[in-house]
Amino acid sequence: MLSGFLQEQRFQAVIPYLNGSILDLGCGLANLTYYLKPGQYYVGIERPEPFLTWLQQHRPNYRFHQRDLDQDLLALDEQFDTITMIAVIEHLKQPAFILRQIPSVMRPEAHLVITTTSPIGDWIHRFGAQLGLFSKQAVKEHHTIFSPTSMHTALIQNGLKLVTYKRFLMGGNQLFIAKAVTR
């Protein structure tokens, strides 16, 4: 019932950071493309084959690749200005695997934009799912819930540094903006 509202709030939090070329990790149905500027370059990464087929048919102006973010290398021969992970990282069993790869696909001055539920947001999500307000399936798929401290640590351990942190949706969601550590 409220999942569409939550998705829109996440997009609103991310829009100010959508600069230049975009790599959307865990793109789903690539609804982020509705918020791009005309002609803005976009590449989406998604795991399930049916999504990829649908994306290629319904979003022909954009590129898509099939990858499992928990185990496949990105293996992209290009770099991007903005990399997004919108409500994705909490679904990964091994988030460090993809975080470690991100600096290699970032242009200088690029940003990684992550939204994820907060610990209190996860509790609310689980409770709301029992009432039918949120997706029960999404709650079952949450593997890693990050606090600001644990996300900061994960970023540092994988060659990234936190530059901005915000809470939104009354603290239920978090926005992390990171850059690659200059070598």
N, C-alpha and C positions, 0 to 999 in steps of 0.2 A: 504494500500500500504506500509506504513512504520511500521506497528504494529509488524511484525516479526523482523525487525531490532531493534526496541525498546526492545523487549523481549530478544534478544541476548545480548544487552548492559546491561540489568539488570542482566542477568546470569553472565556476565563477571565481574560485580561489586561484586557479591556475592561469586564467586568461591573461592577467597582466605580465606574465613571464613567458608568453609564447612569442619568442623572437626568432627571426631567421628560419633556418631549416629545422624541422622537427623530427625526432625519433620517438615514437610512442610505444613504449614497452608494455605489453599486455593490453593492446588497443581495443579489445572487445569488438564492437561493431563500428569502431572508428568514429564515434559521435563527436570526438574532439575536432574533427574536420569541419564541423559546422561553425566553429569559432575562429577559423584561420582567416587571414587576410587573403584576398584574391591572388592567386598565383604562388602562394606560400608552399614551399616544398615540404612534403610529408612522407614518412615511411612508417608503417605500422608493423609491429611484431605480435603475432598471436599463435597460440599452440594448437587448438583443435582444428583439424582439417575442414570440417563443415564451415567454421568461421572463415577460413581462408578462401574457400570457394565463394561464399556469400560476399565477402569483401571485394574480391576481384570482379564480381558481377555488378555490385551495387556502388562501388567507389572506384570506377575505372581511371580517374584522374590521379590516383595515388598508388604508391607501391606498397606491397605487403610481403612479408616473409613468415614462414612457419618455423617457430623455435619454441622449445621448452626452456623457459628461463631458469629452471632449476638444474638443467643438465646440458643444454646445447650451447656451444659457443656462438656468439653473435655473428662472427665471420662476415662482417660488412666491410667493404673496401671504401668507406667514406666516413666523414666526420660531420657532426651536427652542431648547431648553435644551442638547441634546447632538447634535452632528453626528458621525457615525462614517464612517470610511473604513478598513475592515478588509481588509487585503491587497489594496488597490485601487490606491493611488497609483503603485506600481511598474509597473502595466500601462498607465498613461497616457502618451501621447506628448507631451502638453503639460500637465503637472500644474499649472503656474501659472495656466492658464485657469480651472480650478475653484477653486483656492485663492483667487484674486482675488474670486470671488463669495461665498465662505463668510461673511465678516463681515456681509454684508447679510441673511443668514438666521439670524443668531445673536441671541438675546435677550441683554440685559445679564447678565453673569456666566456666559454659556454656554461650553461647552467643545467644542473639536474634538478628537476622539480618532482617532489614526491608528496602525495597525500596518503595518509593512512589514519586508521582509527587510533584514538588515544586509549590508554588502559581503561579509563572510565567510559569512553565511547564504546569500547568492546563489551563492557558489562551491560551497558544500556542496549546495545545491539542484540546481545544474547537474550536479554529479558524481553525486548520488543519482538524478537522473532517468535518467542513462545506465545505472544499475543496475536501473531499474524501481521504485525506492523512492518516488519522487515523480512528479508529473505532468509529462511531457515537454512537453505543450501549454502549461502555465502558465509554464514556463521560457522557452519561445519568445516568450511575450507580455510578458516583462519588458523595459521600455524605459528606466526610470530607477531606478537603485539609489542610495538616499540614505545618506550618512554622517550622523552627528549634526550636523556642521558645515554640510553642504549643505542639510539639512532646515531647520536654524535660519535660514539665509540665505533660503531659499524662503519660509518663514513670514513673516519680517520684510518681505520685498519685497512681500508681498501683504496687509499690514495685520493680521498676526497675531503673537502673541508666544508663545514656548515657555515653559510653566510647569512641565512635568514631562517627564523623559526616563528611560526604563528599558529595559534589555535583558531578554529572556527567551528560553527555549529555548536555554540555554547560550550566549547572545550571538548566536544565529542570527536572532533577530527583535528588532524595536525597537518601543517604544511611545512616541508623542509626544502630549502633551496641550498644547493651545494655547488661547489666548483672543484675542478681537479686541482690537486696540490701541484704547484709548479716545481719542476725538478731542476 
